[in-house]
């Protein structure tokens, strides 16, 4: 009897997690590649590593990941205010750190950000990556992966 109860509990928990994940998506959901980044009015890569952005990844409504040019990732908590088109950011491991960015969507596949980040004035222009061209979707499943896919 306990095996049936435990199985029902696990299935119920899985159902609720699936429902929570699929019903509440971020309005900015997707992978956004940085086209242009200006820090303190200067174009090009800044001296601070934390400001060398490659892409932003929005998936869950309360979080996003920032991938740097070094391929390292930083994760942030985010609160979107769609009425004022602002995003309030905090670091997951440092709740005292705060930043506010104003965003605009001039087109469905375009995003612009402006505001203060890590004590620097930031302006960024991003475009949304086409998910249908992701390698995971285009290559298909393989039992054996040849180089360079076997890493």
C-alpha positions in Angstrom: 0.0 0.0 0.0 2.8 2.4 0.7 4.3 1.9 -2.7 1.0 3.0 -4.3 0.8 6.0 -2.1 4.4 7.0 -2.7 3.9 6.6 -6.5 0.8 8.7 -6.4 2.7 11.4 -4.4 5.6 11.4 -6.9 3.2 11.6 -9.9 1.3 14.5 -8.3 4.5 16.4 -7.6 5.7 15.9 -11.1 2.4 17.0 -12.5 2.5 20.2 -10.5 6.1 21.0 -11.4 5.3 20.4 -15.1 2.2 22.7 -14.8 4.2 25.4 -13.1 7.0 25.3 -15.6 4.8 25.4 -18.7 2.1 27.8 -17.6 4.3 30.6 -16.3 6.8 31.6 -18.9 8.8 34.7 -19.0 7.5 37.3 -21.5 11.1 37.7 -22.6 11.6 33.9 -22.9 14.4 32.9 -25.2 18.1 33.3 -25.9 19.1 36.8 -26.7 22.5 37.4 -28.4 24.2 40.7 -27.7 24.7 42.7 -30.9 26.0 45.9 -29.4 27.0 46.8 -25.8 28.0 50.2 -24.6 29.4 50.7 -21.1 29.8 54.2 -19.8 29.3 55.5 -23.4 32.2 53.4 -24.8 31.6 50.7 -27.4 33.6 47.6 -27.4 34.6 45.2 -24.6 35.0 46.9 -21.2 37.7 46.2 -18.7 35.4 44.6 -16.2 34.8 40.9 -16.9 31.2 41.0 -15.5 30.3 43.5 -18.3 31.5 41.4 -21.2 28.1 40.0 -22.3 27.6 37.4 -25.0 24.0 36.5 -24.4 21.0 36.6 -22.0 18.9 33.6 -21.4 15.4 34.0 -20.1 13.4 30.9 -19.3 11.8 30.9 -15.8 9.8 34.0 -15.0 11.8 35.0 -11.9 15.4 34.3 -13.1 17.7 34.8 -16.0 21.2 33.8 -16.9 23.9 36.1 -18.3 26.6 34.4 -20.4 29.8 36.2 -20.7 32.3 36.2 -23.5 34.4 33.8 -21.4 31.4 31.4 -21.6 30.9 31.6 -17.8 27.4 32.2 -16.6 26.0 34.5 -13.9 22.5 33.9 -12.7 20.2 36.7 -11.4 16.8 37.0 -9.9 14.6 39.3 -11.9 11.3 41.1 -11.4 9.7 42.4 -14.6 7.4 45.4 -14.5 5.7 45.1 -17.8 3.7 48.3 -17.3 6.8 50.4 -16.8 9.1 48.1 -19.0 11.7 47.8 -16.3 13.5 44.8 -14.8 14.8 44.8 -11.2 17.8 42.5 -10.8 19.4 41.0 -7.8 22.2 38.4 -7.6 21.2 35.0 -6.3 24.1 34.8 -3.8 24.1 38.5 -2.9 20.6 39.9 -2.3 22.0 43.3 -1.4 23.3 43.8 -4.9 20.7 45.6 -7.0 20.3 46.9 -10.5 17.4 48.3 -12.6 17.3 48.2 -16.3 14.7 49.7 -18.7 13.9 47.5 -21.6 12.1 48.0 -24.9 11.0 45.5 -27.6 11.1 47.4 -30.9 10.3 44.2 -32.7 9.4 40.6 -31.5 13.0 39.5 -32.1 14.7 42.7 -30.8 15.4 43.8 -27.2 17.2 47.0 -25.9 18.4 47.5 -22.4 19.4 50.7 -20.7 20.3 51.6 -17.1 22.9 51.1 -14.3 24.6 47.7 -13.9 27.4 47.1 -11.5 27.9 50.8 -11.1 28.3 51.4 -14.9 25.9 53.0 -17.3 24.9 50.3 -19.8 23.2 50.3 -23.2 22.7 47.0 -25.0 21.0 45.9 -28.2 20.1 42.2 -28.5 18.4 40.0 -31.0 16.6 36.7 -30.2 18.2 33.5 -31.4 16.1 31.3 -33.7 15.3 28.2 -31.6 14.6 26.1 -34.6 18.3 26.3 -35.6 19.6 25.1 -32.2 21.9 22.1 -32.7 19.8 20.0 -30.2 16.8 20.3 -32.5 18.5 20.1 -35.9 21.0 17.3 -35.4 18.6 14.7 -33.9 19.3 11.9 -31.6 22.4 9.7 -31.9 23.3 6.7 -29.7 27.0 7.2 -30.6 28.3 10.7 -31.0 31.3 11.3 -33.1 33.8 14.2 -32.7 33.2 17.1 -32.0 29.9 16.1 -30.4 31.3 13.5 -27.9 32.5 15.9 -25.3 
